């Protein structure tokens, strides 16, 4: 899990590297979306992934923030209450231009 965070910290957070699309769509390519098998070990993994997304909401780079919102929107299917809580608790860190998207993602709308 730490490698995922390092990818965002070292690549997506670097404004000199144009990986904006990859960063935003990371969670579309990711093999887990908070659905499917819900045993204790998978739930633990899902919660760790959502913790990474939560930390990304505090970045200064809008592409990292948008990626985290997008990912949380995917996880809404399996964890609607957790996603809503994460976004609401971190709304103060979000730039104004992403507030409308945050509201959509909070409800699982990522388009």
N, C-alpha and C positions, 0 to 999 in steps of 0.2 A: 504494500500500500504506500509505503514511503516513496517508492519510485514514481508513483503517479504524481504525488505532491511535488517532487523534485522536477518532473517534466514541466509542470506549470510554472514553478518558481524560476527555472533556468531557461526555458524556451519561450513559453507563452507570455511571460511577464517582461520579456526583453523587447522593447519597442523597435529595435533595429532589425529584428527577424520577423519576416512576414509569414507567420503561421496562424493568422487570425481565424481562418476557416477551420483549420485542423483543431485549434483550441476549442472553438465553439462546438464543433460537431464530434468532439472526442467521445462524448457519452453515447452518441448514435452508434459508433463503432465498437463501443465497449461491450463485452459479452454478458454483462449483467445489467438489469434495469430495475432491480428491486421486486421482481415478480418471479413466478415459478416456484421452485423448491423453497420452502419456508421453515426448514429445520433450524435448530439453534445456531449451528455453525454458519449457515447462510445468512441468518438474521444478523449475526455478529459482523460478518463481512459487509452487509448492506449498511449497517450503522457506521462502520469505519469509512466507507465510501462517502456517505452523507456528511461525515465530519470533515472530510477533505473538501467537499463542496462548500460547506459552511465556512471554512478557513479562507477559501478563495474569494468569498464575498467581501472580504476585508482588504483585498488587494487594491492597488491604485490603478491597475490596468483594466480598462473597461472590457477588454476581450476575455480576460480571466473571469471577471464578474459575470459577464454574459454566459460564458461556458458553464459556470456553476449554477446559474439560474436555469439554464437549459437542462442540465443534468438533473437538478431537483425536480424539474417538470416531468422528466421521465420517471423518476422514483415515486412520484405522486400516486401512481396506480397502486403500488404496494404499501406505501406509507403516507397516506394523505395528511394525517395529523402531524407527523414529524416534519414533513416538508413545509406545511403551513407555519409551524412554529419556528423553524429555522429561518425562513424568509422574514417573518414578522419580527423576530428578535434581531435581525441584522439589517433591517430596512434603513436604519440611520447611517449605515456605511455605504449605501448605494448612491451612485450619481443620479441626478435628476432625470437624465435621459434614459435610464433603465428602470425607472419606477413603474411605468405602465407594463413593461414586459415582466417585471417581478410579480405584479398582481396576477397576470395571466399564468405564469409558471406556478404560483402558489395554488392554483386550481387545476394544474395539469395541462394547461394550454401552452404548447411550446412553438406553435407556428407563427 
